[in-house]
Amino acid sequence: MVQQQNIGEALRILKQADQAAPGSANLNFNLSLLYEAEDQLIPAVDHARNYLRLAPGAIDRQDVENRIREMEDELRRNPRTVMDAGGCGDVHTWAQRERAIAVRSKDRERVQAILGILISSQRGECDKARPLADAYKSRYR
């Protein structure tokens, strides 16, 4: 999924794996990277710290500590809210793919509509995201 630039789907899969094996240092490391790629720095820092706790002798410890410091500095400069695409990950994944199509169309209204769906689905507001996605599909498909 990462190679296909589908970070949202990769994140969903690894979150499921983390539920099955929450003590995995590797999963925490990879979740940290994926959350960081999605600009969700709060869970990225949490998973990076979990990685260091689960792998205290990690050879890349200094690199991970530096990443944590950089993310914390960014959070101080630009605070974030925690996003949760888990509630409606299917809508979020679809909207991520559709965003590229909307951007290529150069239709500003279409781009705004898909961004609204992305934001709602990221926040876990499925009761809002799903009707927006249905309306979008009926209008643009």
N, C-alpha and C positions, 0 to 999 in steps of 0.2 A: 504494500500500500504506500509506503514511503517513497519507493522508487517511482510510483505512478503519481506522485504529488498529492495523494489522498491522505493527508495528515489526520483529518477528522476520523476517517474510518480506521486508520492505524491506531489512533488513540482509543477508539471504542473497543477494538480487539484487545489491546493491552490492558485496558481497565477491567475487562472481563477476566483476563488471565490473572490480574492482580487480585481479584476476588478469590480465585482458586488457590493462589500461592502468594499471599501478602508478604511473606518473609523473603522474597526473592530480591537479592541485591540487583541482579541484572534487570529485572522488570522495573524496579524503582529508578535505575539509571536511565533506561529508555523512556519511561514515562516522563521523567524530568525533561529530557530533550524534546519530546513531542509537545509537552505543555509549553515549553519555551518557544518552540516554533509557532505555536498558536497564540503567542503573546499572552499566555495565561501564567504570569510569573509567580503568583502565589502558590498554586499547586506545584509548579516547577521547582520552586525552592524547597517545598515540603518533601517532594520525592528525592531531590538531591541530598537533603539531610538524611532521609531514610537510608539512601544508598550508603552514605558514609557511616551511619550507625550499623548497618548490616555487614559492611565490608570495611572494618576499621583499618586493615592493613593494605587497602587498595593502592596499587601503584600510581594511579591517577588522582590520588587524594588532593594534591595541591591544585591541580587543574579544576577539580570539582569545587573546591573551596573558593577559588578565584571566580568561577562562574556564579556561585552563590552570592559573593560580594557584589559582583557586577549587577546581578538581578535585583539585589536589595537596594543598591544605589539607584537603579532605574525606578524601582517602586517608590522610593522616597521622592524622587523628582516628579514622577507621574504615577500617582496611585491608581490601582486597578480594582475592579470588583471581580469576585470569583464567578466564572461562568460555568454552567453545567449543561453540556449538550447531551448528557446521558438520558434525560427524560424523553427527548424527541430526536435522538441521534439519526434516525432515518431521514427526517426532514432536514436536519443540519447537513448531512452528507449530500443529499440531493441538491440543496441550495448552494453548497460549495461548487458542485459541478456546474450548476446552472448559472452561477455568477460569471464564469468565463464566457459563456454563450451570451449573456446579457451585455457584458462589456464589449464583446466583438460586434454586437448589434448597433452600438453607439446611440442607443435609445436611452436617454437619461432617466426617463420615467421608469423604464424597465429595470435599469440598474438600481434605482432607489427602492423599487418594490422588492427586489431580491435581497438587498441589504437589510431591509426591514425584517424579512423572513429569517435571514442569518442571525441577526441580533436577537430576535425573539427565541429562536431555537437554541442559541448559545446560552441564553439565560435560563433555559429550561421552561419557558413559557409556552408549553405545547398547546394550551387552549387558545392561544393567540396565533402561534406559528402555523398550525395545521390549516385553519381557515384561510390565512393569508396565502399559504402555498396552493390550496385548492383554487382560490380566486386567480392567482398568478397563472396556474396551469390552464385554466379555462380561457384566460385572456390571451396568452402568448403561445399556446400550443395548437 
